[in-house]
Amino acid sequence: MKNNVKTFMNGILYENPTFVQLLGMCPTLATTTSVKNGIGMGLSATAVLILSNVLISLLRKLIPDKVRIAAYIVIIAAFVTVVEMCLKAYMSDVADQLGIFIPLIVVNCIILARAESFASKNGVLASALDGAGMGLGFTCALTIISTVRELLGAGTICGIQIYGEKITPMAIFTMPPGGFITLGLLIALINYIISKRKAADKQ
């Protein structure tokens, strides 16, 4: 039970794919201009992570070693297609905003890395928890980044106006430079918190 909890929590904090491992930087910077887009991208990746991890874990002994990467990509692509179709059917506005970044989940290094390093070597339950932890960690990271960028850059949260008319938003935060600034500051803050927590655990 402790191992399962640790596997799940690793992706959210200690091995967070965005703030600690620095994976998936392209969708992180491109889709976090609004909270709605950030959450949509994060949850889409989470669904693909869980489903692909489970299936790869189930098939890990049947997939020949020489074609494992190709097999992983085919499995991931199948689930990405399902997620994309669901988004277009039920959340068409989010699908339109995310555009090409939904199909590009196929080559998202977070998903392929978990398939290769974890799902291919562990059981179904552990792989599902790993996918859920990594996916929710990614979603949390995108939500935090997009909240900062949308609030400072547009003065809104989920499209709801927060600033009064006397305060002018800093538009740079909705642009690529603002994304890099926000990401860098949050990486520094999260890693400081993690280092403090690890030091406290050792005492």
Stockholm file with secondary structure:
# STOCKHOLM 1.0

chainA/1-203         MKNNVKTFMNGILYENPTFVQLLGMCPTLATTTSVKNGIGMGLSATAVLILSNVLISLLRKLIPDKVRIAAYIVIIAAFVTVVEMCLKAYMSDVADQLGIFIPLIVVNCIILARAESFASKNGVLASALDGAGMGLGFTCALTIISTVRELLGAGTICGIQIYGEKITPMAIFTMPPGGFITLGLLIALINYIISKRKAADKQ
#=GR chainA/1-203 SS CHHHHHHHHHHHTTTCTTTTSCCCHHHHHHSTTSHHHHHHHHHHHHHHHHHHHHHHHHHTTTSCGGGHHHHHHHHHHHHHHHHHHHHHHHCHHHHHHHGGGTGGGGGCHHHHHHIIIIITTSCHHHHHHHHHHHHHHHHHHHHHHHHHHHHHHHSEETTEECSCTTSCCCGGGGSHHHHHHHHHHHHHHHHHHHHHHHHHHHC
#=GC SS_cons         CHHHHHHHHHHHTTTCTTTTSCCCHHHHHHSTTSHHHHHHHHHHHHHHHHHHHHHHHHHTTTSCGGGHHHHHHHHHHHHHHHHHHHHHHHCHHHHHHHGGGTGGGGGCHHHHHHIIIIITTSCHHHHHHHHHHHHHHHHHHHHHHHHHHHHHHHSEETTEECSCTTSCCCGGGGSHHHHHHHHHHHHHHHHHHHHHHHHHHHC
//
